Amino acid sequence: MGRFVPISQVETQKEIWTPYGPRIADIAVSDGKGGYDLIEVKGNGSNYAALQRKKDAWIAKHHGWRTQVWRFTVDC
């Protein structure tokens, strides 16, 4: 991402329609042109499921919105 944006341009749990069912993006950041940069957050080795990837590919093809996967390891 590499940019600072006003909080008004950030949405969490953004629902996006796809023919494979709704895609709930963890974080969606407005690109200022009517589109979004999407972020999928994964913790402690959580799987980026095939259905999520399929929905993200459809969104990228039809909307031009890319999804970044952010991975974190958290020790409790």
N, C-alpha and C positions, 0 to 999 in steps of 0.2 A: 504494500500500500504506500508507505513512505510519505504520507501527507497528514496534516492536521485539518480537521473539519469541525464545524460547529456541531454541537450535540443535536441541533435541530435537523441535521442531515443523517442522523444515525437512528436506525430502527432495530429492535430485537424481535426475534421470533416472527420474522416477516413471512407471510404465507404467499406463495407464488403458484398459480395454477399450472399444471402440466397434464398431458393425457395419461400419465402414469399415476396420477393422484397428486395431491398438493405437496409442494416442497416447502418445508419450514426452515428458512435460513436462520442460523443462530444470530448473525449480525448482517444487516444490509446498510451500506453507506451510499447515499445518493451521489451520483457522479456529476450532478449539476446540469445534466442534459436529458433528464427524464429516465435515466437508467440507474443501475445499481452495481456496486462491487459487493459480492457476497462473500461471507466468511463462515466457514464451518469449523467449529471448535471441537477438538478431540482431546480427551485427557486420559492419561495412564494406559495408552495402547488401545483405546476404544477404536472399533472398526469403522472405516468409511465405507459403508455398505454399498453393494452393487446397485441397489435401487436408488440410493442417493446419487451415485455417480451417473446413472442413467438419466435421472431428472435433471441434474446439473448440465449434462451434455445437451439435453433438449433445450434448456434455458439459454445456454451459450449459443446454440445454433439459431434459435428463433428470436431471441432478444438481444444477443450480443453481450450478455452479462456474464462475467467470469466468476468462478468460485475459487477462493483460496482456502486451503485446509491448514489451520493452525493447530499444532500438536504441543501439548504440555504434559509434563510429568509432575505430579504433586505427591509428596510424601506426607502422610498423616501421622 
